[in-house]
Amino acid sequence: MQQCQIDPAASRAGLASRGGYFVSLITKKTVSIAILFFLLQVPTLASAVTWPIERRHFQDDMPGSEGKPDGAGEIWVDPLIGIGFVRLPPGCFDMGDDRAGLVGQVCVDGFFLGRHEITNAQFRRFRASHDSGSKAGYSLDGDDQPVVNVSWQDAVAFASWLSEETGTPFRLATEAEWEYACGYGWTEGATEKAGAFGNLREDGDGSQADSTIAVGSYQVGPQGIYDMHGNASEWVLDAYVDDVDRYGDDRNDPRIDIETTPLRVRRGGSWTSSATQSRCAARDYYLGDLAVPHTGFRLVAEP
């Protein structure tokens, strides 16, 4: 009977070959499992993205008129076109941050700020022919989208028109009022998930915004106001001065006179902005007569 001869060299080669196959198989499976695990974790990782600057403001709870100072959280709606406003109480806060510059403590009087940015439909009550246009093929002109492609002068004209029509004074917020309202209601040192409160270029869920969306689509802030981060940047009342000492000794309800410069301040970032560009203290500017596709406004009411 012929015996089967085993070649030791061939055996070692075969084992090596089979070992390589199993190692390859194990490696591929390990990589596949690792990729699957990562993909399953993407929503969790994305949702954990936080704003780069911590909030440093005041209240520990949601504002509401009952039991809050000076009617904080009181809602008022204008009778002509139905703009909703929420009351912010008087208070002081540390304006600015390390990126924008530390302005120091500033105080504001109580005021009613619009809960939403002015929409196209609301603005067309004033100027029926207005078209907010489009960007990269995406419409910016839906009735419920924030009005954009308006200048600072257009925003002021709308406020003047509404004041005359209703007998109630309306205006843009001062820069100090806007930042105070943006930070009001957040607990000391709190951070929040990027994209949860605004339509930004980086939403925190891996997506990127293509245009403005209907106002109020994102989570409301603890002060009862929507879209203070993203969607549309917002004109404020002040002229732009690049100086942390711009207020001097005037720290009570301060504002920069518009005769100072033709530049006007914008706040809040837009759908084209990053979270860093949309934090409460971030500020930039344009000429007051320039209409741009990512800038709109909200109003202050004085009922």
C-alpha positions in Angstrom: 0.0 0.0 0.0 1.4 3.3 -1.1 1.8 5.7 1.8 0.8 9.3 1.5 3.9 11.4 1.8 3.6 14.8 3.4 6.1 17.4 2.2 6.9 19.5 5.3 7.7 22.5 3.2 4.4 22.3 1.4 2.6 21.7 4.6 4.1 24.9 6.1 3.2 26.8 2.9 -0.3 25.5 3.0 -0.7 26.4 6.7 0.7 29.8 6.0 -1.7 30.2 3.1 -4.7 29.1 5.1 -3.5 31.2 8.0 -3.3 34.2 5.8 -6.8 33.5 4.6 -8.2 33.3 8.1 -6.2 36.4 9.2 -7.6 38.2 6.1 -11.1 37.0 6.8 -10.9 38.0 10.5 -9.4 41.4 9.5 -12.1 42.1 7.0 -14.8 41.1 9.5 -13.2 43.3 12.2 -13.0 46.3 9.8 -16.6 45.7 8.7 -17.8 45.5 12.3 -15.8 48.6 13.1 -17.3 50.5 10.2 -20.8 49.4 11.1 -20.3 50.5 14.7 -19.0 53.9 13.6 -22.0 54.4 11.3 -24.4 53.5 14.1 -22.6 56.0 16.3 -22.7 58.9 13.8 -26.0 60.4 15.0 -24.8 60.2 18.6 -21.5 61.8 17.7 -23.2 64.5 15.7 -25.7 65.3 18.4 -22.9 65.7 20.9 -21.4 68.7 19.0 -21.7 71.7 21.3 -21.4 75.5 20.8 -17.8 76.6 21.1 -18.6 79.4 23.6 -20.5 78.7 26.8 -23.5 80.7 27.8 -22.9 83.0 30.8 -26.4 84.3 31.6 -28.9 84.4 34.2 -32.0 82.4 34.8 -32.3 78.8 35.9 -35.8 78.3 34.5 -38.0 79.0 31.5 -39.4 82.6 31.5 -43.0 83.1 32.1 -45.0 86.1 33.3 -46.1 84.5 36.6 -43.6 84.9 39.4 -40.9 86.4 37.1 -39.5 90.0 37.5 -41.1 92.8 35.7 -43.4 90.5 33.7 -40.7 88.5 32.1 -42.1 86.1 29.5 -45.3 88.1 29.0 -46.5 87.7 25.4 -47.9 90.6 23.3 -49.1 90.4 19.7 -49.4 93.3 17.4 -53.0 93.7 16.2 -52.3 94.5 12.5 -50.2 91.6 11.2 -49.9 89.3 14.2 -46.2 89.6 15.1 -45.6 88.0 18.5 -43.4 89.6 21.1 -42.0 88.3 24.4 -40.9 90.6 27.3 -37.4 90.5 28.6 -36.9 92.1 32.0 -34.4 94.8 32.8 -31.0 93.4 33.7 -27.2 93.5 33.4 -24.9 91.1 31.7 -21.3 90.7 30.6 -21.3 91.7 27.0 -18.9 90.2 24.5 -16.5 87.2 24.7 -12.9 86.2 24.1 -13.4 86.1 20.3 -15.5 89.3 19.8 -13.8 91.2 22.6 -14.9 91.6 26.2 -17.0 94.8 26.5 -17.7 94.4 30.2 -21.0 94.8 32.1 -23.8 96.4 30.3 -27.4 97.0 31.5 -30.6 97.2 29.6 -34.2 98.3 30.3 -37.0 95.8 30.0 -38.3 95.5 26.4 -40.5 93.3 24.1 -38.6 91.5 21.4 -40.1 89.7 18.4 -40.3 85.9 19.0 -39.6 85.3 15.3 -37.8 87.1 12.5 -40.1 89.1 10.3 -41.4 86.9 7.5 -41.8 87.5 3.8 -45.6 87.6 4.2 -45.4 90.2 7.0 -42.9 92.3 5.1 -45.1 92.2 1.9 -47.9 93.9 3.9 -45.6 96.9 3.8 -44.0 96.3 0.4 -46.1 94.0 -1.8 -43.5 93.7 -4.5 -40.7 92.5 -2.3 -39.0 89.3 -3.5 -36.4 87.7 -1.2 -35.0 85.8 -4.2 -33.2 82.5 -4.2 -29.7 81.1 -3.6 -28.1 78.3 -5.6 -31.6 77.3 -6.9 -33.3 77.3 -3.5 -36.1 79.7 -2.8 -35.8 82.3 0.0 -39.2 83.8 -0.8 -41.7 81.5 0.9 -44.3 83.3 3.0 -43.1 81.8 6.3 -39.4 82.1 5.6 -37.7 85.2 7.1 -37.5 88.1 4.8 -34.0 88.6 3.4 -32.5 90.7 0.7 -33.4 93.8 2.8 -31.1 96.6 3.9 -30.9 98.2 7.3 -32.8 101.1 5.8 -35.6 98.8 4.6 -35.9 97.3 8.1 -36.1 100.8 9.7 -38.7 101.8 7.1 -40.8 98.7 7.9 -40.7 99.6 11.6 -41.7 103.2 10.9 -44.6 102.0 8.7 -45.9 99.6 11.4 -45.6 102.3 14.0 -47.7 104.6 12.0 -50.3 102.0 11.1 -50.8 100.8 14.7 -50.0 103.7 16.8 -47.5 101.5 18.8 -43.8 102.3 18.5 -41.6 99.6 16.8 -37.9 99.7 16.2 -34.9 97.5 15.7 -33.2 96.1 18.9 -30.0 97.7 20.0 -26.9 95.6 19.8 -26.9 95.3 23.6 -30.6 94.3 23.8 -30.1 91.7 21.1 -27.1 90.0 22.9 -28.9 90.2 26.3 -32.0 88.5 24.8 -29.9 85.9 23.1 -28.3 84.8 26.3 -31.3 85.3 28.7 -32.5 82.2 30.4 -29.5 79.9 30.1 -28.0 78.5 33.2 -24.5 79.4 34.3 -21.9 77.6 32.2 -24.5 75.8 30.1 -23.7 74.5 26.6 -26.2 73.3 24.1 -26.1 71.1 21.0 -25.2 72.9 17.8 -28.0 72.9 15.3 -30.8 72.3 17.9 -31.7 75.9 18.1 -30.9 77.2 14.6 -30.7 76.7 10.9 -26.9 76.7 10.4 -24.3 75.7 7.8 -23.3 72.9 10.1 -26.4 71.6 11.8 -24.8 69.0 14.1 -26.6 66.2 12.4 -24.2 66.0 9.5 -26.4 68.0 7.1 -25.8 71.4 5.7 -28.5 74.0 5.2 -29.3 75.1 1.7 -31.5 78.1 2.4 -33.6 79.8 5.0 -36.6 77.8 6.3 -39.9 78.7 8.0 -39.4 80.7 11.1 -39.9 78.8 14.3 -38.9 75.4 12.8 -36.2 74.9 15.4 -36.3 74.5 19.1 -37.4 77.6 21.0 -34.8 79.2 23.4 -35.5 79.3 27.1 -36.4 83.0 26.8 -39.3 82.1 24.4 -37.6 83.3 21.2 -36.8 81.4 18.0 -34.0 81.5 15.5 -31.5 83.7 17.3 -28.8 81.4 15.9 -28.9 81.0 12.1 -31.7 81.1 9.5 -31.2 84.8 8.7 -28.7 87.2 10.2 -30.4 90.2 11.8 -29.9 93.9 11.5 -29.8 95.8 14.8 -30.1 99.5 15.5 -26.5 100.4 16.2 -23.8 101.7 13.9 -20.8 99.4 13.8 -17.7 100.4 15.8 -14.8 97.9 16.2 -13.9 98.9 19.7 -14.6 97.0 23.0 -14.7 100.4 24.7 -17.3 101.7 22.2 -19.8 102.6 25.0 -17.3 104.4 27.2 -19.0 105.2 30.6 -22.4 104.8 29.1 -23.3 101.3 30.3 -27.1 101.8 30.9 -29.1 100.8 27.8 -26.2 101.9 25.5 -26.3 102.3 21.7 -23.9 103.6 19.0 -25.4 106.6 17.2 -26.0 106.0 13.5 -24.3 109.2 12.6 -21.0 107.7 13.6 -20.5 105.6 10.5 -22.6 104.2 7.5 -21.8 100.7 8.8 -24.6 98.8 10.6 -24.3 95.8 12.9 -25.7 92.4 12.1 -26.2 89.7 14.7 -27.1 86.0 15.0 -25.5 84.3 11.9 -27.5 82.8 9.1 -28.0 79.5 7.3 -24.6 80.1 5.7 -22.9 80.5 9.1 -21.0 78.1 11.4 -21.9 77.7 15.1 -18.9 79.9 16.0 -20.2 82.7 13.7 -23.7 82.4 15.3 -22.9 82.5 19.0 -24.5 85.3 21.1 -21.5 87.6 21.1 -20.6 87.2 17.4 -21.0 90.4 15.4 -20.3 91.7 11.9 -21.5 94.5 9.7 -22.5 95.7 6.3 -23.3 99.1 4.8 -26.8 100.2 5.9 -28.1 100.6 2.4 -26.9 97.2 1.2 -29.4 94.3 0.9 -27.9 90.8 1.1 -29.5 87.4 0.7 -28.7 86.1 4.2 -29.8 89.2 6.3 -33.2 90.0 7.7 -34.4 91.4 11.1 -36.8 91.2 14.0 -38.4 94.1 15.9 -38.7 95.5 19.4 -42.2 96.7 20.3 -43.1 99.4 22.9 -46.8 98.8 23.7 
